[in-house]
């Protein structure tokens, strides 16, 4: 029986996907796996029994990834599960950056109590809220993952000229991208051509302040910038200067900060990207599937710290999973020791990702966990698990 703890409310439509081998527990210290949404785990003591964490969402800033990696805890996220919800909010952002809808709604609300004058006041005052259409304008989509591709395709369907930029675009994303979408090799060239820019890149060291003073200097005057990715991707100080200089006409973001609040040309949304019941259900189902497959079969899909690796459903006599540092000759050392233990390998899959690697081994006999102590003594081995 695998014990699963939840740190946030997880959609029941996800939880019912666990089979009879899993039990939802309130005892985090005894949990084999944790399901989490936004709960901050950085100050938590991670139990030695913990094997996996599944984030029902894409961002994992609330999880101590480095610590998990060193302790052999596989961290999953759910890329694409909330993509449609975010896409729809981005399209909303495109429209409210063009048409002064938010300000006009607030102004109309202020007319309460004017009685019969309201209609005349509306007709007289509406000129101040004039905006432009998005059809025929150029949109730059920076980052062509699941969300970026959907935004690009939808904006193109609305009549926009769309240019995408992603030097690391996946084969899957490339196949899903509409043929109407142009691809730009150089970021600065894409920024220079755009009337609208939307950001869809992960928040990592290389993308922190990706949009900075130099980036703004390449943009058209009056550009609309949308950030539904992560706040730190845009340098707020450089943004304030770009707004003052008239380079940025509107900035729409899902990541408010105190510095951005109250600024005339900034529209802040309270992190609503995935806040739909459909998105929460999709994320929960995917997270449950990922953590179940890992604990029950040893397979890894959509991990942020270890490589994807699978041998399918566990139907052989035995299966072993080995998490280790990605250093030379690890596979040789693993197989040599299994040979010394007279454990015959039926099938094996080894994959690496950055500094870490994972090896799944199917055997023709069931393996006693104590037999594998020799494996655990190898320098560079992080964790060894008997799955069956």
N, C-alpha and C positions, 0 to 999 in steps of 0.2 A: 504494500500500500504506500503510495507516494502522498506526502502531505504538502498542501499548497496554502500559502498565506496570501492575503490581499491587503495592500496598504492604502487603497482607495476603493471607492465604489466601482465595481466592475460589472458591466452589463450582464444580467442574468442569461441573455441569449448566448453569451460566451461561456459562462460557467457551466451551463448544461451540456456543453460539448465534451467535458471530462467524462471518461468512462468509469467503470466500477473500481478501477485500480487507483483512483485518485480521491483524496479527501480534503475538503476545505477546512483548514485549521486556523484557530486564532493564535496559536503558539508559534511566533516567528522563529524562536530559537530552535524549534524542532522541524522547521520546514525544509523540504527538499527544493522547493521552488517558490518564487514570489512573483505575484502579478502586481503591477504598479502603473499608475498614470503620472500624476504630477508630484507625488510625495517626494520630499527631499531626503535621499538616502545617505547623503555625504557624512552625516554625523552618527550613522547607525553602526553598531557592532555587528559585523557579518558572521553568522554562525558557521563553524566548521562543517556543519551538515548541509549548508546551502550549496546547491549545485547549479542553479539557473535562476535568472531574473528575466521576466518578459515585460517589456514596456508597451502598454497598449497605446501606441502613438509612435511618431517617428523620432522626435528629439529625445536624447538621453542625457541631457545636461544635469539632470537631477540624480544621476547614478554615478558612483565612483568607479569609472571604467578601469582605470589603471590598477586599483586595488583588487577589483574583481578578477582581472586577468592574472595577476600574480597569485591569487588564491584558487585559480581554476574554476571560477564561476562564469559560466557562459551567459552573456547578456544579449537578449534579443530585442528587436524593435519590430514595428509593423509598417514597413514602407508601402505606400500606396493605398492602405486601408482607409485613410481619411482624405485621399487625394481629391475626390470629387467635392467634398465639403469645402476644402481650401480653395479649389478652383472657382467655385461659385462666389466665394467671398472676394477673391481677387478680381473677378469680373465686376462685382459690385464696386470695388475700389476704383477700377477703371472709370466707371460711370460717375461716381461721386467726385472724382478728381477733375472731371470735365465739366459737369453740370453742377452748379453751386446748390446742390439739393439740401445738404445738411444745414447750411446757413439760411436757406430760404424757408425751410420747415420751422426753424427757430424763430425767424422773423414773423412768419404767419401766426405762430402761436402767441406772439406778443400782441397781436391785434384783438385778443379776447376782450370782450366788453365794449367794443366799438359799435356794436349793433348794426344798423343799416349801412354804416360807412364801410364795413369790411370789404364788400365787393369792389367799391371804387378805390379804396386804398390798395387792394391787391393789384388791380390793373395799373395803377399809377406806380407802384413800387417794384413790380416784377422785373423791370429793366436792369436793376442793379444785380440781378442774379443770373444774367445771361451767361451761357457757356457754349462750348463747341461739341460737335459730334465726333465720335471716335472712328467712324467709317472713313477709310482712305488714309488714316494716319498710320505712322510707323511705330510698331511696338517691338522693343528689344526684350527678349526673354533670356535672362542670364541663369543658366542651369536648366538642363533638360532631363530631369528625373521624372518620376511619375506625375508630379504636380505640374512641373514646367511644360511637359508635353501636352497635358490636357489644356492648360491655359493657352498655349500657342495655337493648338487646333481650334479651340473655341473662339479665340480672338480673330483668327483667320476667317472662320465661318461668319463672323459679324462684319466682315468687310475690311479688316485692318491688314496692312502689310506687316508681316511678322518676320523678324530676324532672330534666330536663336544662336546662342553661344554656349558651348560646353565642350572643352577639349577632351573630356573623359566620358562622352556620351556612350551609353551601353548599346549593345546590339538590339536589345528589347526596345529601348526608347527610340532608337533610329527607325525601327520597323513600324512603330506606332505613330511616328511623326508624319503629319500631312505633307504631301509633295509640294504644297504651296509655300511651305516654310523654308526660307533661305537660311543658310548657316554661315556665320561669320567667324573667321579664324582668330582675329585679333579683337580683344575686348574693347580697346580704345576706339577702334573703327566702328564697332557696333554701337557704342555709346554715342558717338558723334552723329550717327544717322537717325537716332530715335527721337520721336515726339513723346513717347511713353517708355518707361523702363520698369520691368518687374523682376524682382530677385527671387531665385529659387535654388540657393546653394546651401549646403550644411554649414553650421558654425564650427569651424576648426581653426587652428592657428593660422593656416594659410589664407583663410577668408576673413579674418578679423580686420575690420576697417578696410575691406576690399573696395568699398566706395568711399573715396577720400578726396582731399583737396585736388590731387592730380586728376582723379576721375571726373570731378565736377568741371574742371577746366576744359575737358574734351566735349562736354555736353552742349546741346543747343540751348539758347536762351528760352525760358518758358517751358522747360521739360517737366513732365509729371513723373514722379518716382514712387514706386510701390514696393514696400518691403513686408511681405507676409512669410518671411523665412526665419530670420533671427535678428534681434536688435543690433547686436554688436557688429554686424556686417557693414553697417553705415557708421561713419565717423560723425557723431552728432555735432561737434564743433565745426567741422568742415561743412556740414549740411546747413547750419545756421548762417554761415558766411555766404553759401551759395544761394540761399533764400534772399538774403539782404541784397545780393548783387543782381537778383532777378534771373539767375540761371535756373533755379528750381521754382516753378510756379505752384506746385502742390506736392506735398509728401504725405502719403497714406501708409500707415503702419499698424500692424497688429501687436506691436511691442512698445507701449507707452513708457516714457521716462519722465521724471519731473522736469527735465530741461525742455522736453517737447511740448508739455501741456501749456495751453494758453497761447501758443504761437499761431498767428493769423493763418498762415499757409500750411499748417500741419493738421491732418485729420487722424486722430488716434482711435483705434478700435481695441477693446479690452480682450485681446488674445482669443478671438472667437473662431479661429480657423477650423478647428475640429469639433466645435460645440454644436453638434447635431446628434440626435438619437441614432440616426443611420450610421454616422461615422463612429460613434462610440461602440455600437454593436459590431461593426466590421472589424475594428481594432481589437475588441475583446475576443472575437472568434479566432482571428489570426494569432493573437498572443497565446491563447489556449492551445491551438493546434501546434504551435512551435515548441512550447514548453513540454507538452505531452509527448511529442515525437522524440524530443531529446531524452527525457527521463525514461521513457519506455523502450525506445529503439536506439538511442545514442546518436540519432541523426541531427545535424545542425543546419538550419535554414534561417537566413536573415539575422545572423549574429553580427554585432558591431565590433567584437573583440577577438573572435575566433573564426576560422574559415568555414564556409559551407562544405559539408561533407556528409555523404549518405551511403548506406548499404541497403536501403529499403526496410521493410518490416523485418523484425528479428524472428526468423523461422528456423535458423540453424540451432545446433545444440548449445552453442555458447557464443557470446559476443563481448568484446573488451573495447573500452574507449580510453585513449591516452592523450592527455593534454600536455604539451611540452613547449619549451622555447624552440624557436626556429633556428637551430644550429646544425652544422654538418654531422652526418653519420648517425642521426637519431633513429632513423628507420632500421638501419643495420643493427644497432644495439638492441632495439626492441625485438626484432625477429630472432636475433642470436639467443637472447634470454628465453624467449618462448620455446626455441628449439631445445635449449638445455633442460627446460621443464617438461619436455616431451609433449608440448602442446602443438598440435598440427593446425596450420593455417589453411582454412578453406578459401577465404577471400579477404582482401585488405584494401582499404582506401586511405590514402594520406594526402592531406592538403595543408597549405600554409597561407598565412595572412600576416604580413608585416613581421613583427617579432615573435609571432606565435604559430603553432602548428597543431594539427589534430590527426590522430590515427585511429581508424576503426578496424577491428579485426574480428572476423567470424571464424570460429573454431569447430572442430568436429566432436568435441567433448565439452561438457560444462566445466567451467574453471572455478576453482576454490579461490576466494578473495585473498586468502593468506599466501597462496602460491605466488602472488604478484608483488610481494614485498621486494623481491630482487629488482623488479622494474622501477619501483618507487625510489630506489637508492641511486639510480642513474642521475648524474648531474644534468640538470636541464629539464627533468621530468617534473611537471607541476602537479598533476593528479592522474590517478589510474582508477578506472571504475569498471567493475564487473556488471554488465548490463543484463546478462543472462548466463 
